[in-house]
Amino acid sequence: MIKHIVMWNMAGETEEDRRQAAEFLKSRFEKLRDEVPGLLHLEVGFDHSRVDYACDVVLYSEFESQEALDAYSTHPAHLRVKDELGQSRIARFQVDYAL
């Protein structure tokens, strides 16, 4: 199993702008649950700590194999989500690890 974690900071002039961008991101990624083969689990959460070094949003997902994660990166549904999000993200961090 491969765990895939991505964290973003969202673009926006105000906290409300960033919250709306985060909600949009969440709604788009959650649609991938039933579209991507080998995707076992997916959840999206928002930061509650409010510390200055925290990211705004986290995506936690599990894939059955490295091959499934590799296929996800080029899957049409995933590419569609990336296009829909456009410039709504200003920073991105990722960690992938195997158990």
mmCIF file as gemmi writes it, N, C-alpha and C atoms, coordinates in Angstrom:
data_model
loop_
_atom_site.group_PDB
_atom_site.id
_atom_site.type_symbol
_atom_site.label_atom_id
_atom_site.label_alt_id
_atom_site.label_comp_id
_atom_site.label_asym_id
_atom_site.label_entity_id
_atom_site.label_seq_id
_atom_site.pdbx_PDB_ins_code
_atom_site.Cartn_x
_atom_site.Cartn_y
_atom_site.Cartn_z
_atom_site.occupancy
_atom_site.B_iso_or_equiv
_atom_site.pdbx_formal_charge
_atom_site.auth_seq_id
_atom_site.auth_asym_id
_atom_site.pdbx_PDB_model_num
ATOM 1 N N . MET Axp A 1 ? 0.844 -1.175 0 1 0 ? 1 A 1
ATOM 2 C CA . MET Axp A 1 ? 0 0 0 1 0 ? 1 A 1
ATOM 3 C C . MET Axp A 1 ? 0.893 1.243 0 1 0 ? 1 A 1
ATOM 4 N N . ILE Axp A 2 ? 0.45 2.26 -0.747 1 0 ? 2 A 1
ATOM 5 C CA . ILE Axp A 2 ? 1.158 3.537 -0.826 1 0 ? 2 A 1
ATOM 6 C C . ILE Axp A 2 ? 0.252 4.621 -0.249 1 0 ? 2 A 1
ATOM 7 N N . LYS Axp A 3 ? 0.791 5.395 0.66 1 0 ? 3 A 1
ATOM 8 C CA . LYS Axp A 3 ? 0.078 6.556 1.207 1 0 ? 3 A 1
ATOM 9 C C . LYS Axp A 3 ? 0.571 7.786 0.449 1 0 ? 3 A 1
ATOM 10 N N . HIS Axp A 4 ? -0.366 8.616 0.033 1 0 ? 4 A 1
ATOM 11 C CA . HIS Axp A 4 ? -0.08 9.811 -0.766 1 0 ? 4 A 1
ATOM 12 C C . HIS Axp A 4 ? -0.703 10.994 -0.034 1 0 ? 4 A 1
ATOM 13 N N . ILE Axp A 5 ? 0.151 11.906 0.442 1 0 ? 5 A 1
ATOM 14 C CA . ILE Axp A 5 ? -0.32 13.06 1.202 1 0 ? 5 A 1
ATOM 15 C C . ILE Axp A 5 ? 0.13 14.321 0.484 1 0 ? 5 A 1
ATOM 16 N N . VAL Axp A 6 ? -0.817 15.212 0.237 1 0 ? 6 A 1
ATOM 17 C CA . VAL Axp A 6 ? -0.518 16.48 -0.414 1 0 ? 6 A 1
ATOM 18 C C . VAL Axp A 6 ? -1.13 17.586 0.433 1 0 ? 6 A 1
ATOM 19 N N . MET Axp A 7 ? -0.355 18.665 0.627 1 0 ? 7 A 1
ATOM 20 C CA . MET Axp A 7 ? -0.844 19.816 1.373 1 0 ? 7 A 1
ATOM 21 C C . MET Axp A 7 ? -0.685 21.063 0.513 1 0 ? 7 A 1
ATOM 22 N N . TRP Axp A 8 ? -1.672 21.944 0.621 1 0 ? 8 A 1
ATOM 23 C CA . TRP Axp A 8 ? -1.651 23.179 -0.162 1 0 ? 8 A 1
ATOM 24 C C . TRP Axp A 8 ? -1.926 24.381 0.721 1 0 ? 8 A 1
ATOM 25 N N . ASN Axp A 9 ? -1.431 25.516 0.268 1 0 ? 9 A 1
ATOM 26 C CA . ASN Axp A 9 ? -1.913 26.817 0.715 1 0 ? 9 A 1
ATOM 27 C C . ASN Axp A 9 ? -2.72 27.365 -0.44 1 0 ? 9 A 1
ATOM 28 N N . MET Axp A 10 ? -3.844 27.957 -0.096 1 0 ? 10 A 1
ATOM 29 C CA . MET Axp A 10 ? -4.776 28.425 -1.103 1 0 ? 10 A 1
ATOM 30 C C . MET Axp A 10 ? -4.573 29.909 -1.399 1 0 ? 10 A 1
ATOM 31 N N . ALA Axp A 11 ? -4.85 30.279 -2.634 1 0 ? 11 A 1
ATOM 32 C CA . ALA Axp A 11 ? -4.782 31.673 -3.05 1 0 ? 11 A 1
ATOM 33 C C . ALA Axp A 11 ? -6.058 32.384 -2.601 1 0 ? 11 A 1
ATOM 34 N N . GLY Axp A 12 ? -5.96 33.681 -2.416 1 0 ? 12 A 1
ATOM 35 C CA . GLY Axp A 12 ? -7.131 34.484 -2.071 1 0 ? 12 A 1
ATOM 36 C C . GLY Axp A 12 ? -6.738 35.705 -1.281 1 0 ? 12 A 1
ATOM 37 N N . GLU Axp A 13 ? -7.453 36.769 -1.516 1 0 ? 13 A 1
ATOM 38 C CA . GLU Axp A 13 ? -7.179 38.029 -0.821 1 0 ? 13 A 1
ATOM 39 C C . GLU Axp A 13 ? -7.605 37.986 0.643 1 0 ? 13 A 1
ATOM 40 N N . THR Axp A 14 ? -8.685 37.265 0.912 1 0 ? 14 A 1
ATOM 41 C CA . THR Axp A 14 ? -9.224 37.223 2.274 1 0 ? 14 A 1
ATOM 42 C C . THR Axp A 14 ? -9.3 35.785 2.761 1 0 ? 14 A 1
ATOM 43 N N . GLU Axp A 15 ? -9.52 35.635 4.056 1 0 ? 15 A 1
ATOM 44 C CA . GLU Axp A 15 ? -9.697 34.296 4.614 1 0 ? 15 A 1
ATOM 45 C C . GLU Axp A 15 ? -10.908 33.604 3.984 1 0 ? 15 A 1
ATOM 46 N N . GLU Axp A 16 ? -11.958 34.36 3.714 1 0 ? 16 A 1
ATOM 47 C CA . GLU Axp A 16 ? -13.151 33.799 3.073 1 0 ? 16 A 1
ATOM 48 C C . GLU Axp A 16 ? -12.836 33.313 1.661 1 0 ? 16 A 1
ATOM 49 N N . ASP Axp A 17 ? -12.054 34.074 0.91 1 0 ? 17 A 1
ATOM 50 C CA . ASP Axp A 17 ? -11.634 33.646 -0.431 1 0 ? 17 A 1
ATOM 51 C C . ASP Axp A 17 ? -10.885 32.321 -0.355 1 0 ? 17 A 1
ATOM 52 N N . ARG Axp A 18 ? -9.966 32.217 0.599 1 0 ? 18 A 1
ATOM 53 C CA . ARG Axp A 18 ? -9.174 30.985 0.747 1 0 ? 18 A 1
ATOM 54 C C . ARG Axp A 18 ? -10.046 29.818 1.202 1 0 ? 18 A 1
ATOM 55 N N . ARG Axp A 19 ? -11.038 30.096 2.066 1 0 ? 19 A 1
ATOM 56 C CA . ARG Axp A 19 ? -11.949 29.044 2.516 1 0 ? 19 A 1
ATOM 57 C C . ARG Axp A 19 ? -12.773 28.528 1.34 1 0 ? 19 A 1
ATOM 58 N N . GLN Axp A 20 ? -13.278 29.425 0.513 1 0 ? 20 A 1
ATOM 59 C CA . GLN Axp A 20 ? -14.06 29.009 -0.65 1 0 ? 20 A 1
ATOM 60 C C . GLN Axp A 20 ? -13.207 28.209 -1.632 1 0 ? 20 A 1
ATOM 61 N N . ALA Axp A 21 ? -11.961 28.632 -1.832 1 0 ? 21 A 1
ATOM 62 C CA . ALA Axp A 21 ? -11.06 27.883 -2.708 1 0 ? 21 A 1
ATOM 63 C C . ALA Axp A 21 ? -10.8 26.49 -2.141 1 0 ? 21 A 1
ATOM 64 N N . ALA Axp A 22 ? -10.646 26.389 -0.825 1 0 ? 22 A 1
ATOM 65 C CA . ALA Axp A 22 ? -10.421 25.09 -0.176 1 0 ? 22 A 1
ATOM 66 C C . ALA Axp A 22 ? -11.648 24.193 -0.317 1 0 ? 22 A 1
ATOM 67 N N . GLU Axp A 23 ? -12.83 24.747 -0.149 1 0 ? 23 A 1
ATOM 68 C CA . GLU Axp A 23 ? -14.069 23.968 -0.312 1 0 ? 23 A 1
ATOM 69 C C . GLU Axp A 23 ? -14.205 23.467 -1.75 1 0 ? 23 A 1
ATOM 70 N N . PHE Axp A 24 ? -13.855 24.309 -2.715 1 0 ? 24 A 1
ATOM 71 C CA . PHE Axp A 24 ? -13.908 23.914 -4.114 1 0 ? 24 A 1
ATOM 72 C C . PHE Axp A 24 ? -12.938 22.762 -4.371 1 0 ? 24 A 1
ATOM 73 N N . LEU Axp A 25 ? -11.705 22.882 -3.853 1 0 ? 25 A 1
ATOM 74 C CA . LEU Axp A 25 ? -10.709 21.826 -4.004 1 0 ? 25 A 1
ATOM 75 C C . LEU Axp A 25 ? -11.245 20.521 -3.419 1 0 ? 25 A 1
ATOM 76 N N . LYS Axp A 26 ? -11.782 20.594 -2.216 1 0 ? 26 A 1
ATOM 77 C CA . LYS Axp A 26 ? -12.313 19.389 -1.567 1 0 ? 26 A 1
ATOM 78 C C . LYS Axp A 26 ? -13.397 18.74 -2.417 1 0 ? 26 A 1
ATOM 79 N N . SER Axp A 27 ? -14.328 19.54 -2.907 1 0 ? 27 A 1
ATOM 80 C CA . SER Axp A 27 ? -15.43 18.979 -3.692 1 0 ? 27 A 1
ATOM 81 C C . SER Axp A 27 ? -14.932 18.289 -4.951 1 0 ? 27 A 1
ATOM 82 N N . ARG Axp A 28 ? -13.892 18.823 -5.568 1 0 ? 28 A 1
ATOM 83 C CA . ARG Axp A 28 ? -13.366 18.227 -6.794 1 0 ? 28 A 1
ATOM 84 C C . ARG Axp A 28 ? -12.605 16.931 -6.509 1 0 ? 28 A 1
ATOM 85 N N . PHE Axp A 29 ? -11.751 16.928 -5.503 1 0 ? 29 A 1
ATOM 86 C CA . PHE Axp A 29 ? -10.988 15.714 -5.216 1 0 ? 29 A 1
ATOM 87 C C . PHE Axp A 29 ? -11.89 14.591 -4.715 1 0 ? 29 A 1
ATOM 88 N N . GLU Axp A 30 ? -12.916 14.903 -3.95 1 0 ? 30 A 1
ATOM 89 C CA . GLU Axp A 30 ? -13.791 13.847 -3.437 1 0 ? 30 A 1
ATOM 90 C C . GLU Axp A 30 ? -14.506 13.104 -4.551 1 0 ? 30 A 1
ATOM 91 N N . LYS Axp A 31 ? -14.702 13.732 -5.691 1 0 ? 31 A 1
ATOM 92 C CA . LYS Axp A 31 ? -15.339 13.066 -6.831 1 0 ? 31 A 1
ATOM 93 C C . LYS Axp A 31 ? -14.463 11.967 -7.427 1 0 ? 31 A 1
ATOM 94 N N . LEU Axp A 32 ? -13.177 11.97 -7.107 1 0 ? 32 A 1
ATOM 95 C CA . LEU Axp A 32 ? -12.261 10.973 -7.661 1 0 ? 32 A 1
ATOM 96 C C . LEU Axp A 32 ? -12.407 9.609 -6.999 1 0 ? 32 A 1
ATOM 97 N N . ARG Axp A 33 ? -13.063 9.551 -5.875 1 0 ? 33 A 1
ATOM 98 C CA . ARG Axp A 33 ? -13.155 8.291 -5.116 1 0 ? 33 A 1
ATOM 99 C C . ARG Axp A 33 ? -13.601 7.111 -5.961 1 0 ? 33 A 1
ATOM 100 N N . ASP Axp A 34 ? -14.571 7.31 -6.807 1 0 ? 34 A 1
ATOM 101 C CA . ASP Axp A 34 ? -15.121 6.199 -7.59 1 0 ? 34 A 1
ATOM 102 C C . ASP Axp A 34 ? -14.604 6.161 -9.021 1 0 ? 34 A 1
ATOM 103 N N . GLU Axp A 35 ? -13.686 7.058 -9.37 1 0 ? 35 A 1
ATOM 104 C CA . GLU Axp A 35 ? -13.234 7.156 -10.754 1 0 ? 35 A 1
ATOM 105 C C . GLU Axp A 35 ? -11.841 6.602 -11.01 1 0 ? 35 A 1
ATOM 106 N N . VAL Axp A 36 ? -11.048 6.444 -9.966 1 0 ? 36 A 1
ATOM 107 C CA . VAL Axp A 36 ? -9.644 6.086 -10.167 1 0 ? 36 A 1
ATOM 108 C C . VAL Axp A 36 ? -9.39 4.655 -9.692 1 0 ? 36 A 1
ATOM 109 N N . PRO Axp A 37 ? -9.021 3.763 -10.592 1 0 ? 37 A 1
ATOM 110 C CA . PRO Axp A 37 ? -8.695 2.388 -10.185 1 0 ? 37 A 1
ATOM 111 C C . PRO Axp A 37 ? -7.501 2.366 -9.228 1 0 ? 37 A 1
ATOM 112 N N . GLY Axp A 38 ? -7.595 1.526 -8.215 1 0 ? 38 A 1
ATOM 113 C CA . GLY Axp A 38 ? -6.494 1.373 -7.269 1 0 ? 38 A 1
ATOM 114 C C . GLY Axp A 38 ? -6.488 2.394 -6.15 1 0 ? 38 A 1
ATOM 115 N N . LEU Axp A 39 ? -7.39 3.382 -6.19 1 0 ? 39 A 1
ATOM 116 C CA . LEU Axp A 39 ? -7.531 4.355 -5.107 1 0 ? 39 A 1
ATOM 117 C C . LEU Axp A 39 ? -8.393 3.721 -4.023 1 0 ? 39 A 1
ATOM 118 N N . LEU Axp A 40 ? -7.796 3.451 -2.878 1 0 ? 40 A 1
ATOM 119 C CA . LEU Axp A 40 ? -8.487 2.739 -1.806 1 0 ? 40 A 1
ATOM 120 C C . LEU Axp A 40 ? -9.193 3.671 -0.83 1 0 ? 40 A 1
ATOM 121 N N . HIS Axp A 41 ? -8.606 4.834 -0.599 1 0 ? 41 A 1
ATOM 122 C CA . HIS Axp A 41 ? -9.158 5.77 0.392 1 0 ? 41 A 1
ATOM 123 C C . HIS Axp A 41 ? -8.736 7.172 0.016 1 0 ? 41 A 1
ATOM 124 N N . LEU Axp A 42 ? -9.626 8.138 0.243 1 0 ? 42 A 1
ATOM 125 C CA . LEU Axp A 42 ? -9.315 9.533 -0.022 1 0 ? 42 A 1
ATOM 126 C C . LEU Axp A 42 ? -10.093 10.392 0.954 1 0 ? 42 A 1
ATOM 127 N N . GLU Axp A 43 ? -9.397 11.322 1.587 1 0 ? 43 A 1
ATOM 128 C CA . GLU Axp A 43 ? -10.071 12.301 2.429 1 0 ? 43 A 1
ATOM 129 C C . GLU Axp A 43 ? -9.368 13.638 2.292 1 0 ? 43 A 1
ATOM 130 N N . VAL Axp A 44 ? -10.125 14.706 2.466 1 0 ? 44 A 1
ATOM 131 C CA . VAL Axp A 44 ? -9.596 16.066 2.391 1 0 ? 44 A 1
ATOM 132 C C . VAL Axp A 44 ? -9.981 16.771 3.676 1 0 ? 44 A 1
ATOM 133 N N . GLY Axp A 45 ? -8.995 17.431 4.297 1 0 ? 45 A 1
ATOM 134 C CA . GLY Axp A 45 ? -9.257 18.151 5.544 1 0 ? 45 A 1
ATOM 135 C C . GLY Axp A 45 ? -8.693 19.551 5.504 1 0 ? 45 A 1
ATOM 136 N N . PHE Axp A 46 ? -9.244 20.398 6.374 1 0 ? 46 A 1
ATOM 137 C CA . PHE Axp A 46 ? -8.821 21.792 6.47 1 0 ? 46 A 1
ATOM 138 C C . PHE Axp A 46 ? -8.097 22.019 7.793 1 0 ? 46 A 1
ATOM 139 N N . ASP Axp A 47 ? -7.109 22.888 7.772 1 0 ? 47 A 1
ATOM 140 C CA . ASP Axp A 47 ? -6.343 23.199 8.976 1 0 ? 47 A 1
ATOM 141 C C . ASP Axp A 47 ? -7.209 23.896 10.021 1 0 ? 47 A 1
ATOM 142 N N . HIS Axp A 48 ? -7.063 23.465 11.255 1 0 ? 48 A 1
ATOM 143 C CA . HIS Axp A 48 ? -7.752 24.107 12.371 1 0 ? 48 A 1
ATOM 144 C C . HIS Axp A 48 ? -6.767 24.75 13.332 1 0 ? 48 A 1
ATOM 145 N N . SER Axp A 49 ? -5.485 24.545 13.134 1 0 ? 49 A 1
ATOM 146 C CA . SER Axp A 49 ? -4.498 25.042 14.091 1 0 ? 49 A 1
ATOM 147 C C . SER Axp A 49 ? -4.292 26.548 14.014 1 0 ? 49 A 1
ATOM 148 N N . ARG Axp A 50 ? -4.37 27.079 12.807 1 0 ? 50 A 1
ATOM 149 C CA . ARG Axp A 50 ? -4.147 28.502 12.555 1 0 ? 50 A 1
ATOM 150 C C . ARG Axp A 50 ? -2.73 28.97 12.882 1 0 ? 50 A 1
ATOM 151 N N . VAL Axp A 51 ? -1.779 28.04 13.001 1 0 ? 51 A 1
ATOM 152 C CA . VAL Axp A 51 ? -0.392 28.451 13.191 1 0 ? 51 A 1
ATOM 153 C C . VAL Axp A 51 ? 0.153 28.956 11.864 1 0 ? 51 A 1
ATOM 154 N N . ASP Axp A 52 ? 1.103 29.853 11.9 1 0 ? 52 A 1
ATOM 155 C CA . ASP Axp A 52 ? 1.559 30.522 10.684 1 0 ? 52 A 1
ATOM 156 C C . ASP Axp A 52 ? 2.287 29.601 9.707 1 0 ? 52 A 1
ATOM 157 N N . TYR Axp A 53 ? 2.76 28.461 10.154 1 0 ? 53 A 1
ATOM 158 C CA . TYR Axp A 53 ? 3.476 27.544 9.267 1 0 ? 53 A 1
ATOM 159 C C . TYR Axp A 53 ? 2.603 26.398 8.747 1 0 ? 53 A 1
ATOM 160 N N . ALA Axp A 54 ? 1.328 26.388 9.106 1 0 ? 54 A 1
ATOM 161 C CA . ALA Axp A 54 ? 0.424 25.32 8.661 1 0 ? 54 A 1
ATOM 162 C C . ALA Axp A 54 ? -0.044 25.56 7.235 1 0 ? 54 A 1
ATOM 163 N N . CYS Axp A 55 ? -0.326 24.467 6.548 1 0 ? 55 A 1
ATOM 164 C CA . CYS Axp A 55 ? -0.975 24.55 5.237 1 0 ? 55 A 1
ATOM 165 C C . CYS Axp A 55 ? -2.48 24.667 5.448 1 0 ? 55 A 1
ATOM 166 N N . ASP Axp A 56 ? -3.17 25.114 4.416 1 0 ? 56 A 1
ATOM 167 C CA . ASP Axp A 56 ? -4.617 25.305 4.51 1 0 ? 56 A 1
ATOM 168 C C . ASP Axp A 56 ? -5.405 24.011 4.346 1 0 ? 56 A 1
ATOM 169 N N . VAL Axp A 57 ? -4.928 23.125 3.468 1 0 ? 57 A 1
ATOM 170 C CA . VAL Axp A 57 ? -5.688 21.922 3.095 1 0 ? 57 A 1
ATOM 171 C C . VAL Axp A 57 ? -4.741 20.733 3.003 1 0 ? 57 A 1
ATOM 172 N N . VAL Axp A 58 ? -5.248 19.564 3.379 1 0 ? 58 A 1
ATOM 173 C CA . VAL Axp A 58 ? -4.484 18.333 3.214 1 0 ? 58 A 1
ATOM 174 C C . VAL Axp A 58 ? -5.346 17.297 2.485 1 0 ? 58 A 1
ATOM 175 N N . LEU Axp A 59 ? -4.714 16.585 1.565 1 0 ? 59 A 1
ATOM 176 C CA . LEU Axp A 59 ? -5.319 15.438 0.89 1 0 ? 59 A 1
ATOM 177 C C . LEU Axp A 59 ? -4.582 14.208 1.388 1 0 ? 59 A 1
ATOM 178 N N . TYR Axp A 60 ? -5.317 13.272 1.958 1 0 ? 60 A 1
ATOM 179 C CA . TYR Axp A 60 ? -4.741 12.003 2.399 1 0 ? 60 A 1
ATOM 180 C C . TYR Axp A 60 ? -5.388 10.92 1.553 1 0 ? 60 A 1
ATOM 181 N N . SER Axp A 61 ? -4.552 10.126 0.883 1 0 ? 61 A 1
ATOM 182 C CA . SER Axp A 61 ? -5.1 9.047 0.06 1 0 ? 61 A 1
ATOM 183 C C . SER Axp A 61 ? -4.222 7.818 0.162 1 0 ? 61 A 1
ATOM 184 N N . GLU Axp A 62 ? -4.83 6.681 -0.121 1 0 ? 62 A 1
ATOM 185 C CA . GLU Axp A 62 ? -4.136 5.396 -0.105 1 0 ? 62 A 1
ATOM 186 C C . GLU Axp A 62 ? -4.366 4.711 -1.441 1 0 ? 62 A 1
ATOM 187 N N . PHE Axp A 63 ? -3.295 4.137 -1.978 1 0 ? 63 A 1
ATOM 188 C CA . PHE Axp A 63 ? -3.352 3.413 -3.244 1 0 ? 63 A 1
ATOM 189 C C . PHE Axp A 63 ? -2.876 1.996 -3.021 1 0 ? 63 A 1
ATOM 190 N N . GLU Axp A 64 ? -3.418 1.077 -3.81 1 0 ? 64 A 1
ATOM 191 C CA . GLU Axp A 64 ? -3.082 -0.336 -3.621 1 0 ? 64 A 1
ATOM 192 C C . GLU Axp A 64 ? -1.641 -0.658 -3.983 1 0 ? 64 A 1
ATOM 193 N N . SER Axp A 65 ? -1.01 0.187 -4.812 1 0 ? 65 A 1
ATOM 194 C CA . SER Axp A 65 ? 0.37 -0.078 -5.239 1 0 ? 65 A 1
ATOM 195 C C . SER Axp A 65 ? 0.997 1.197 -5.8 1 0 ? 65 A 1
ATOM 196 N N . GLN Axp A 66 ? 2.288 1.155 -5.995 1 0 ? 66 A 1
ATOM 197 C CA . GLN Axp A 66 ? 2.975 2.277 -6.635 1 0 ? 66 A 1
ATOM 198 C C . GLN Axp A 66 ? 2.47 2.467 -8.059 1 0 ? 66 A 1
ATOM 199 N N . GLU Axp A 67 ? 2.18 1.366 -8.723 1 0 ? 67 A 1
ATOM 200 C CA . GLU Axp A 67 ? 1.652 1.444 -10.093 1 0 ? 67 A 1
ATOM 201 C C . GLU Axp A 67 ? 0.311 2.183 -10.126 1 0 ? 67 A 1
ATOM 202 N N . ALA Axp A 68 ? -0.534 1.924 -9.127 1 0 ? 68 A 1
ATOM 203 C CA . ALA Axp A 68 ? -1.826 2.618 -9.062 1 0 ? 68 A 1
ATOM 204 C C . ALA Axp A 68 ? -1.634 4.109 -8.825 1 0 ? 68 A 1
ATOM 205 N N . LEU Axp A 69 ? -0.687 4.47 -7.952 1 0 ? 69 A 1
ATOM 206 C CA . LEU Axp A 69 ? -0.391 5.885 -7.721 1 0 ? 69 A 1
ATOM 207 C C . LEU Axp A 69 ? 0.169 6.521 -8.981 1 0 ? 69 A 1
ATOM 208 N N . ASP Axp A 70 ? 1.058 5.83 -9.666 1 0 ? 70 A 1
ATOM 209 C CA . ASP Axp A 70 ? 1.617 6.353 -10.919 1 0 ? 70 A 1
ATOM 210 C C . ASP Axp A 70 ? 0.519 6.582 -11.955 1 0 ? 70 A 1
ATOM 211 N N . ALA Axp A 71 ? -0.407 5.648 -12.048 1 0 ? 71 A 1
ATOM 212 C CA . ALA Axp A 71 ? -1.511 5.782 -13.007 1 0 ? 71 A 1
ATOM 213 C C . ALA Axp A 71 ? -2.433 6.941 -12.627 1 0 ? 71 A 1
ATOM 214 N N . TYR Axp A 72 ? -2.609 7.157 -11.34 1 0 ? 72 A 1
ATOM 215 C CA . TYR Axp A 72 ? -3.432 8.278 -10.849 1 0 ? 72 A 1
ATOM 216 C C . TYR Axp A 72 ? -2.889 9.62 -11.343 1 0 ? 72 A 1
ATOM 217 N N . SER Axp A 73 ? -1.582 9.758 -11.356 1 0 ? 73 A 1
ATOM 218 C CA . SER Axp A 73 ? -0.996 11.051 -11.731 1 0 ? 73 A 1
ATOM 219 C C . SER Axp A 73 ? -1.344 11.468 -13.157 1 0 ? 73 A 1
ATOM 220 N N . THR Axp A 74 ? -1.629 10.5 -14.019 1 0 ? 74 A 1
ATOM 221 C CA . THR Axp A 74 ? -1.977 10.823 -15.406 1 0 ? 74 A 1
ATOM 222 C C . THR Axp A 74 ? -3.415 10.433 -15.758 1 0 ? 74 A 1
ATOM 223 N N . HIS Axp A 75 ? -4.185 10.011 -14.774 1 0 ? 75 A 1
ATOM 224 C CA . HIS Axp A 75 ? -5.573 9.615 -15.017 1 0 ? 75 A 1
ATOM 225 C C . HIS Axp A 75 ? -6.37 10.843 -15.475 1 0 ? 75 A 1
ATOM 226 N N . PRO Axp A 76 ? -7.213 10.699 -16.495 1 0 ? 76 A 1
ATOM 227 C CA . PRO Axp A 76 ? -7.992 11.844 -16.999 1 0 ? 76 A 1
ATOM 228 C C . PRO Axp A 76 ? -8.821 12.563 -15.935 1 0 ? 76 A 1
ATOM 229 N N . ALA Axp A 77 ? -9.387 11.838 -14.987 1 0 ? 77 A 1
ATOM 230 C CA . ALA Axp A 77 ? -10.187 12.48 -13.935 1 0 ? 77 A 1
ATOM 231 C C . ALA Axp A 77 ? -9.313 13.346 -13.037 1 0 ? 77 A 1
ATOM 232 N N . HIS Axp A 78 ? -8.124 12.853 -12.712 1 0 ? 78 A 1
ATOM 233 C CA . HIS Axp A 78 ? -7.194 13.633 -11.887 1 0 ? 78 A 1
ATOM 234 C C . HIS Axp A 78 ? -6.703 14.862 -12.649 1 0 ? 78 A 1
ATOM 235 N N . LEU Axp A 79 ? -6.388 14.7 -13.913 1 0 ? 79 A 1
ATOM 236 C CA . LEU Axp A 79 ? -5.951 15.838 -14.724 1 0 ? 79 A 1
ATOM 237 C C . LEU Axp A 79 ? -7.06 16.878 -14.861 1 0 ? 79 A 1
ATOM 238 N N . ARG Axp A 80 ? -8.302 16.417 -14.955 1 0 ? 80 A 1
ATOM 239 C CA . ARG Axp A 80 ? -9.443 17.339 -15.015 1 0 ? 80 A 1
ATOM 240 C C . ARG Axp A 80 ? -9.525 18.17 -13.737 1 0 ? 80 A 1
ATOM 241 N N . VAL Axp A 81 ? -9.352 17.529 -12.585 1 0 ? 81 A 1
ATOM 242 C CA . VAL Axp A 81 ? -9.39 18.246 -11.309 1 0 ? 81 A 1
ATOM 243 C C . VAL Axp A 81 ? -8.279 19.287 -11.26 1 0 ? 81 A 1
ATOM 244 N N . LYS Axp A 82 ? -7.078 18.905 -11.657 1 0 ? 82 A 1
ATOM 245 C CA . LYS Axp A 82 ? -5.967 19.861 -11.653 1 0 ? 82 A 1
ATOM 246 C C . LYS Axp A 82 ? -6.289 21.075 -12.524 1 0 ? 82 A 1
ATOM 247 N N . ASP Axp A 83 ? -6.888 20.844 -13.678 1 0 ? 83 A 1
ATOM 248 C CA . ASP Axp A 83 ? -7.269 21.947 -14.56 1 0 ? 83 A 1
ATOM 249 C C . ASP Axp A 83 ? -8.347 22.82 -13.919 1 0 ? 83 A 1
ATOM 250 N N . GLU Axp A 84 ? -9.328 22.195 -13.289 1 0 ? 84 A 1
ATOM 251 C CA . GLU Axp A 84 ? -10.409 22.947 -12.653 1 0 ? 84 A 1
ATOM 252 C C . GLU Axp A 84 ? -9.903 23.829 -11.523 1 0 ? 84 A 1
ATOM 253 N N . LEU Axp A 85 ? -8.869 23.387 -10.832 1 0 ? 85 A 1
ATOM 254 C CA . LEU Axp A 85 ? -8.34 24.157 -9.704 1 0 ? 85 A 1
ATOM 255 C C . LEU Axp A 85 ? -7.528 25.362 -10.164 1 0 ? 85 A 1
ATOM 256 N N . GLY Axp A 86 ? -6.959 25.271 -11.353 1 0 ? 86 A 1
ATOM 257 C CA . GLY Axp A 86 ? -6.238 26.408 -11.918 1 0 ? 86 A 1
ATOM 258 C C . GLY Axp A 86 ? -5.209 26.987 -10.968 1 0 ? 86 A 1
ATOM 259 N N . GLN Axp A 87 ? -5.305 28.281 -10.738 1 0 ? 87 A 1
ATOM 260 C CA . GLN Axp A 87 ? -4.343 29.013 -9.903 1 0 ? 87 A 1
ATOM 261 C C . GLN Axp A 87 ? -4.852 29.202 -8.473 1 0 ? 87 A 1
ATOM 262 N N . SER Axp A 88 ? -5.75 28.33 -8.019 1 0 ? 88 A 1
ATOM 263 C CA . SER Axp A 88 ? -6.323 28.493 -6.678 1 0 ? 88 A 1
ATOM 264 C C . SER Axp A 88 ? -5.363 28.089 -5.562 1 0 ? 88 A 1
ATOM 265 N N . ARG Axp A 89 ? -4.249 27.459 -5.948 1 0 ? 89 A 1
ATOM 266 C CA . ARG Axp A 89 ? -3.258 27.028 -4.956 1 0 ? 89 A 1
ATOM 267 C C . ARG Axp A 89 ? -1.974 27.816 -5.153 1 0 ? 89 A 1
ATOM 268 N N . ILE Axp A 90 ? -1.355 28.244 -4.04 1 0 ? 90 A 1
ATOM 269 C CA . ILE Axp A 90 ? -0.116 29.024 -4.154 1 0 ? 90 A 1
ATOM 270 C C . ILE Axp A 90 ? 1.109 28.255 -3.673 1 0 ? 90 A 1
ATOM 271 N N . ALA Axp A 91 ? 0.895 27.155 -2.98 1 0 ? 91 A 1
ATOM 272 C CA . ALA Axp A 91 ? 2.016 26.312 -2.53 1 0 ? 91 A 1
ATOM 273 C C . ALA Axp A 91 ? 1.512 24.882 -2.429 1 0 ? 91 A 1
ATOM 274 N N . ARG Axp A 92 ? 2.426 23.931 -2.697 1 0 ? 92 A 1
ATOM 275 C CA . ARG Axp A 92 ? 2.059 22.514 -2.668 1 0 ? 92 A 1
ATOM 276 C C . ARG Axp A 92 ? 3.211 21.712 -2.083 1 0 ? 92 A 1
ATOM 277 N N . PHE Axp A 93 ? 2.873 20.787 -1.189 1 0 ? 93 A 1
ATOM 278 C CA . PHE Axp A 93 ? 3.855 19.905 -0.571 1 0 ? 93 A 1
ATOM 279 C C . PHE Axp A 93 ? 3.326 18.479 -0.659 1 0 ? 93 A 1
ATOM 280 N N . GLN Axp A 94 ? 4.22 17.517 -0.852 1 0 ? 94 A 1
ATOM 281 C CA . GLN Axp A 94 ? 3.785 16.137 -1.046 1 0 ? 94 A 1
ATOM 282 C C . GLN Axp A 94 ? 4.726 15.173 -0.351 1 0 ? 94 A 1
ATOM 283 N N . VAL Axp A 95 ? 4.128 14.094 0.174 1 0 ? 95 A 1
ATOM 284 C CA . VAL Axp A 95 ? 4.877 12.969 0.71 1 0 ? 95 A 1
ATOM 285 C C . VAL Axp A 95 ? 4.175 11.7 0.264 1 0 ? 95 A 1
ATOM 286 N N . ASP Axp A 96 ? 4.926 10.746 -0.289 1 0 ? 96 A 1
ATOM 287 C CA . ASP Axp A 96 ? 4.427 9.427 -0.629 1 0 ? 96 A 1
ATOM 288 C C . ASP Axp A 96 ? 5.274 8.427 0.153 1 0 ? 96 A 1
ATOM 289 N N . TYR Axp A 97 ? 4.621 7.458 0.78 1 0 ? 97 A 1
ATOM 290 C CA . TYR Axp A 97 ? 5.399 6.437 1.478 1 0 ? 97 A 1
ATOM 291 C C . TYR Axp A 97 ? 4.675 5.109 1.448 1 0 ? 97 A 1
ATOM 292 N N . ALA Axp A 98 ? 5.457 4.055 1.574 1 0 ? 98 A 1
ATOM 293 C CA . ALA Axp A 98 ? 4.919 2.692 1.516 1 0 ? 98 A 1
ATOM 294 C C . ALA Axp A 98 ? 4.955 2.072 2.907 1 0 ? 98 A 1
ATOM 295 N N . LEU Axp A 99 ? 3.989 1.223 3.144 1 0 ? 99 A 1
ATOM 296 C CA . LEU Axp A 99 ? 3.968 0.445 4.399 1 0 ? 99 A 1
ATOM 297 C C . LEU Axp A 99 ? 4.323 -0.983 4.112 1 0 ? 99 A 1
